[in-house]
Structure formats: structure tokens, C-alpha cells
Amino acid sequence: MTPRLIPVVFALVLLSHTGIVAQTRVQTETIKPPDVGAQPSEPDRPGAAGDRTAAALPDTKPASVPEILTDLSSLPAPVARMRARILEAARSGDLEQVVTVMQSGATMPVFSFGDEKSPIAFWKASYPDSHGLEVLAILIEILEAGFVRVDAGTPQEMFVWPYFAFVPLKDLTPPQKVELFKIVTGPDYKEMQEFGAYIFYRLGIGPGGAWHFFITGD
């Protein structure tokens, strides 16, 4: 099987107002979100003027491993609704429907660290054999995996799929590795071991239901 993992090079995104650093092995781009003065008591929500920028990617190397969650009933209602909307669009097999969901918020979710303007063009270039449709299968697989809640109680709070982005590969149990192989191939896993972390797609939704990113890398 041809590995689906997109070759990537490190990119450093410095978020000066939060002190968060996210890395990915693709084209380097520095994104500086606007100073929105977000307060923990005012969660993000799609279309809100004070919504946090989608560039606020959480640190994938936290001091401690977040709790792995599988109970969808634990999701805040806005997060559960956005997850359901994304899944419905992905299952339609129509890239345009996914982009419509992406455009429903105040900011476009981060889908690449390069200067690409069109998600569809980017996905078709990444997966030319399927005209981009393979990314929809990946999107479904990721959202059906376990997830984590990071930065709880802060303006940077996020629900992130899959949980592998926050769990060291060396700590995965055999059953968890089986779950991982639903998303990546054997060669992908070998490359991740050499790199030292999960570097395939991950997706983040804020507690108010804003879709912040669907990105590959670390």
C-alpha cells in the first residue's frame, strides 16, 4: 500500500500572545493571530466577532498526557454539532460540502502551513489519484477515533482528534496501535517512530463549536 502520509518538513508557528509553539514538517509560515482579548468566560463560537483565530494550534508536547476520551456525550453541545456537521459533509463524498462547513465560522480552519488559498486545490494536489476524495476518508477516520481536551478552562481550550497527537508513540498499547493503523499505514508508522511523534492529520474544535484546524504535521 502506498503510504498516505504527506512528506513534511518542520514549520514553526510562534503564537506570541499564548506562548504556544506548533511544529510541522511542511513549508514554513509564521501566523500571528489578532489580539482578541478572549476571556475564559466567553467561549469561541462560529461566526462570533471575538472568535479565536484558527491559527491557535495547541502544543502537541504538553507537560502531561491529557486524558483519552471516547464518550461523545462528554462533548459540549456546540462541539458535538460541529463534529456531526463535518462528518455529514465528509460522508457525502463532496469536497465542496466540507469547505462550506469550513467557511461557516468567523475564520477559515487552518488546512495547510503553506500559502495555499483553496482547500480543494490543496487536497487534490495531495491526493491526485482520488481527486482529493481520500482526505474525506481520513477526516471520517480521525473524527471516529478517541480525542483529548487540551488547555481546559483557558481561552485556548480545544477538543482535538485523534488522541495520538498527544500520546507518545512508545506509550501506545497494542489495542491503541490497532486504532492508529486504522488511520495510518505501516510505513507511515515507521516514519513517525523515526520522527518521534504522530505527524499525520489532526483536527481541533473549540468549546464554542468553532472548527480551528485540520492539519498534517507535528
C-alpha positions as CSV (number, residue, x, y, z in Angstrom):
1,M,0.0,0.0,0.0
2,T,1.3,3.4,-0.9
3,P,1.8,5.5,2.3
4,R,-0.8,8.2,2.6
5,L,1.5,10.3,4.9
6,I,2.3,13.5,3.1
7,P,6.1,14.3,3.2
8,V,6.5,17.3,5.5
9,V,9.4,19.5,6.8
10,F,9.4,21.4,10.1
11,A,7.5,24.6,10.3
12,L,7.4,26.8,13.4
13,V,4.3,28.8,14.2
14,L,5.0,31.3,17.0
15,L,1.9,32.5,18.8
16,S,3.3,35.4,20.9
17,H,0.1,36.0,22.8
18,T,-0.2,32.5,24.1
19,G,3.4,31.2,24.2
20,I,2.3,28.1,22.2
21,V,4.6,26.7,19.6
22,A,3.4,24.2,17.0
23,Q,5.7,22.5,14.5
24,T,5.1,20.7,11.3
25,R,7.3,19.4,8.5
26,V,5.9,21.5,5.7
27,Q,6.6,24.9,4.2
28,T,7.4,27.4,6.9
29,E,4.9,30.1,7.6
30,T,4.5,32.3,10.7
31,I,0.9,33.2,11.6
32,K,0.2,35.9,14.1
33,P,-3.4,35.9,15.3
34,P,-5.0,39.2,16.2
35,D,-5.2,40.3,19.8
36,V,-8.8,39.4,20.6
37,G,-8.6,39.7,24.3
38,A,-10.5,36.4,24.8
39,Q,-11.9,35.6,28.2
40,P,-12.4,32.1,29.6
41,S,-16.0,33.0,30.4
42,E,-16.7,33.8,26.7
43,P,-16.1,30.6,24.7
44,D,-15.5,30.6,21.0
45,R,-18.4,30.2,18.7
46,P,-18.7,30.1,14.9
47,G,-19.3,33.5,13.5
48,A,-18.5,35.4,16.7
49,A,-16.6,38.6,16.3
50,G,-14.4,37.6,19.3
51,D,-13.7,34.1,18.0
52,R,-10.1,33.0,18.4
53,T,-8.1,32.6,15.2
54,A,-7.9,29.1,13.7
55,A,-4.1,29.5,13.7
56,A,-4.0,28.9,17.5
57,L,-2.8,25.4,17.3
58,P,-2.3,23.7,20.7
59,D,1.0,22.4,21.8
60,T,1.3,18.7,20.9
61,K,4.0,18.2,23.6
62,P,2.2,19.1,26.8
63,A,3.8,18.6,30.2
64,S,1.5,15.6,30.9
65,V,-0.6,13.4,28.6
66,P,-4.2,14.5,28.5
67,E,-7.0,12.0,29.3
68,I,-8.0,10.0,26.3
69,L,-11.8,10.4,25.8
70,T,-14.1,8.2,23.8
71,D,-17.5,9.2,25.2
72,L,-19.1,11.6,22.7
73,S,-21.7,12.5,25.3
74,S,-18.9,14.3,27.2
75,L,-18.6,16.9,24.4
76,P,-20.1,20.3,24.8
77,A,-23.2,20.6,22.6
78,P,-21.6,23.1,20.1
79,V,-18.6,20.8,19.7
80,A,-20.8,17.7,19.1
81,R,-22.8,19.7,16.5
82,M,-19.8,20.8,14.6
83,R,-18.3,17.3,14.6
84,A,-21.6,15.9,13.2
85,R,-21.7,18.6,10.5
86,I,-18.1,17.8,9.4
87,L,-18.9,14.0,9.3
88,E,-22.0,14.5,7.3
89,A,-20.2,16.6,4.8
90,A,-17.3,14.2,4.6
91,R,-19.6,11.2,4.1
92,S,-21.3,13.0,1.2
93,G,-18.2,12.5,-0.9
94,D,-18.4,16.1,-1.9
95,L,-15.3,18.3,-1.1
96,E,-17.4,21.4,-1.6
97,Q,-19.7,20.4,1.3
98,V,-16.7,20.2,3.6
99,V,-15.5,23.6,2.5
100,T,-18.9,25.0,3.2
101,V,-18.7,23.8,6.8
102,M,-15.2,25.3,7.0
103,Q,-16.5,28.7,5.8
104,S,-19.3,28.7,8.3
105,G,-17.2,30.2,11.1
106,A,-15.6,33.6,11.6
107,T,-12.2,32.3,10.5
108,M,-11.2,29.6,8.0
109,P,-9.7,26.5,9.7
110,V,-6.0,26.0,9.1
111,F,-5.6,23.3,6.4
112,S,-2.0,23.9,5.4
113,F,1.1,25.7,6.6
114,G,1.9,26.8,3.1
115,D,0.4,29.7,1.2
116,E,-2.4,27.6,-0.4
117,K,-5.7,29.5,-0.7
118,S,-8.1,26.7,-1.7
119,P,-8.6,23.6,0.5
120,I,-9.9,21.7,-2.5
121,A,-7.0,22.5,-4.7
122,F,-4.6,21.5,-1.9
123,W,-6.4,18.2,-1.3
124,K,-6.5,17.3,-4.9
125,A,-2.8,18.1,-5.2
126,S,-2.1,16.0,-2.1
127,Y,-4.2,13.0,-3.3
128,P,-4.3,13.2,-7.1
129,D,-5.2,9.6,-7.6
130,S,-8.6,10.1,-5.9
131,H,-9.0,13.7,-6.9
132,G,-8.8,14.7,-3.3
133,L,-11.5,12.3,-2.0
134,E,-9.1,10.3,0.1
135,V,-8.9,13.3,2.5
136,L,-12.6,12.8,3.3
137,A,-12.0,9.2,4.4
138,I,-9.1,10.4,6.6
139,L,-11.4,13.1,8.0
140,I,-14.0,10.4,9.0
141,E,-11.4,8.1,10.4
142,I,-10.0,10.8,12.6
143,L,-13.3,12.0,13.9
144,E,-14.3,8.4,14.8
145,A,-11.2,8.0,16.9
146,G,-10.7,8.9,20.5
147,F,-10.0,12.5,21.3
148,V,-8.5,14.8,24.0
149,R,-9.4,18.0,25.7
150,V,-6.5,20.4,26.0
151,D,-5.9,23.7,27.8
152,A,-9.2,23.2,29.7
153,G,-10.6,26.3,31.2
154,T,-8.4,28.7,29.2
155,P,-9.0,30.8,26.1
156,Q,-7.0,28.2,24.2
157,E,-9.2,25.2,25.2
158,M,-9.6,22.8,22.4
159,F,-11.0,19.3,21.6
160,V,-8.5,17.5,19.4
161,W,-8.9,14.3,17.3
162,P,-7.2,11.9,17.2
163,Y,-5.6,11.5,20.6
164,F,-2.5,10.1,19.1
165,A,-1.3,13.7,18.6
166,F,-0.9,13.9,22.4
167,V,0.3,10.4,23.3
168,P,3.9,9.3,22.8
169,L,4.0,6.5,20.3
170,K,6.2,4.5,22.6
171,D,3.4,4.5,25.2
172,L,0.7,3.2,22.9
173,T,-0.8,-0.2,24.0
174,P,-1.3,-2.9,21.3
175,P,-5.1,-2.1,21.1
176,Q,-4.2,1.6,20.7
177,K,-1.8,0.7,17.9
178,V,-4.6,-1.1,16.1
179,E,-6.7,2.1,16.4
180,L,-3.7,4.0,15.0
181,F,-3.4,1.7,12.0
182,K,-7.0,2.5,11.0
183,I,-5.6,5.9,10.2
184,V,-2.0,5.4,9.1
185,T,-0.1,2.7,7.2
186,G,2.8,0.7,8.4
187,P,5.3,2.9,6.5
188,D,3.7,5.9,8.0
189,Y,4.1,4.5,11.5
190,K,7.8,3.7,10.8
191,E,8.4,7.3,9.7
192,M,6.6,8.6,12.8
193,Q,8.8,6.4,15.0
194,E,11.9,7.9,13.3
195,F,10.5,11.4,13.8
196,G,9.4,10.7,17.4
197,A,5.7,11.7,17.2
198,Y,2.4,11.4,15.4
199,I,2.6,13.6,12.4
200,F,-0.5,12.7,10.4
201,Y,-3.7,14.7,10.3
202,R,-5.3,16.1,13.4
203,L,-8.4,18.3,13.8
204,G,-9.4,20.8,16.5
205,I,-12.7,22.2,17.6
206,G,-13.1,24.9,20.2
207,P,-15.6,24.6,23.1
208,G,-18.0,27.0,21.4
209,G,-18.1,24.9,18.2
210,A,-15.6,26.8,16.0
211,W,-13.6,24.5,13.7
212,H,-9.9,25.7,14.1
213,F,-7.7,23.3,12.1
214,F,-7.4,20.2,10.0
215,I,-3.7,19.9,9.5
216,T,-1.0,17.3,9.0
217,G,2.3,17.7,10.8
218,D,3.5,18.0,14.4
